Amino acid sequence: MAAPATPPPAPSSIKRIVAASLIGTTIEWYDFFLYGSAAALVFNRLFFPESDPLVGTLLSFLTYAVGFAARPVGALVFGHYGDRLGRKKLLVLSLLLMGGATFAIGLLPTHAAIGSAAPVLLTVLRLVQGFALGGEWGGAVLLVSEHGDARRRGFWASWPQTGAPAGQLLATGVLALLTAVLSDAAFISWGWRVPFLLSGVLVVVGLWIRLSVDESPVFKAALARTEARKAEDARVERMPLVAVLRYHWRDVLIAMGARMAENISYYVITAFILVYATTSAGLSRQSALNAVLVASAVHFAVIPVWGALSDRLGRRPVYLIGAVGVGAWMFPFFALIDLGGFGPLLLAVTVGLVLHGAMYAPQAAFFAEMFATRMRYSGASIGAQFSSVAAGAPAPLIATALLADHGTSTPIALYVIAAAVLTVVAVACARETCNRDLGDEGVARGGAAAEQHAAR
């Protein structure tokens, strides 16, 4: 018998939960994107000074990609304990790890001070960042999804997603301000450290807010069911991952495929563009940063709109609009940048991020609705983060290598288009999940049997 529908939360309650998730994800994405921007702008000179400039950029992006390699590990660890202990505890831990690693990067000696140990330490701290972010995303979106009602879940769950453009906006804004007021020598000498050190202040604010919210009521109800089953059955299986792979393997593959175009296009548009605009299009670093800054503000604004639209049209149609749109935009995207002016650059990046938002906005609710409660953190995190190793991690690296080998944007555009095709296929194979009650054991594809397996 299906469980009764989860009652809708009070408006003040859901707004507080959304605010806590949004501020936390903003801080963590600020930390993560700050590294990506610094990798494109200064790390090649500070940590790989003996290399050719483009090779130094490649090496810098390689340390950037290393952070993605740690994200699946974070997804496994945080997903496992998040499904057993709760969403809130793990979100506090992820924020501490991410903020601590970012603050430490701001204090890190460069190659000129300690030689080859500098890039090694940089890589280690990047691994910690990736590990933390691998666990952050699933917990943040689930905390909102499991508090909200099914009718407006796409809208409410899209707000933690705005943490990505908000973090990008904050990171790019701080860097743009510093490059505007400091000389190039001062920025390279010490100015680049300031945004990393600011992370310490942001983490204190984020912790204060996150500690004030309650655990997900859906999770607490599932935990109570689990304890009741344990009392009846002494056999206890402590690996939600086993249940995910047994009952939700198809959903994990769909989530991974759905992430390909979303992840690759985002890092090409926001990270690689800082290299392409300054080296191939002849634009200044300040122009490139300003374009990403303005476009990120628009991205922030449109994500809740796309999320609300997914509540009306469904998750799949909105996601497909984004995937097809991003693929179709790639050739005009690079053509506009090649014109060499700030206006065309801004248009290219803004339209790209608006289309990206159509994928990113419904993603939180879409992935959450695929999995049963006691394996939802594991399933959503694994599906989202394992794909990042093949998608977002190498995207700036592959794009830079393609540019170095061919000297043209054509193969880069084809690379993003191929990812878009893969995402269209994955989403087309998915079932529509809109309006599912996350508190009902039987609605997710694994059904009650999956819940029972996770509880045993």
Protein Blocks (a to p, Z undefined) as FASTA:
>chain_A
ZZdddddddfklmmmmmmmmmmmmmmmmmmmmmmmmmmmmmmmmmmmmmbcfklmmmmmm
mmmmmmmmmmmmmmmmmmmmmmmnojklmmmmmmmmmmmmmmmmmmpccfklnommlmmm
mmmmmmmmmmmmmmmmmmmmmmmmmmpcfklmmmmmmmmmmmmmmmmmmmmmmmmmmmmm
pcfklmmmmmmmmmmmmmmmmmmmmmmmmmmpccdfklmmmmmmmmmmmmmpmbdcfbfk
lmmmmmmmmmmmmmmmmmmmmmmmmmmmmmmmmmmmmmmnopafklmmmmmmmmmmmmmm
mmmmmmmmmmmnojklmmmmmmmmmmmmmmmmmmmmmnopaklmmmmmmmmmmmmmmmmm
mmmmmmmmmpcfklmmmmmmmmmmmmmmmmmmmmmmmmmmmmmmnopaklmmmmmmmmmm
mmmmmmmmpccfehiafklmklpmnlmmlmmmmmZZ
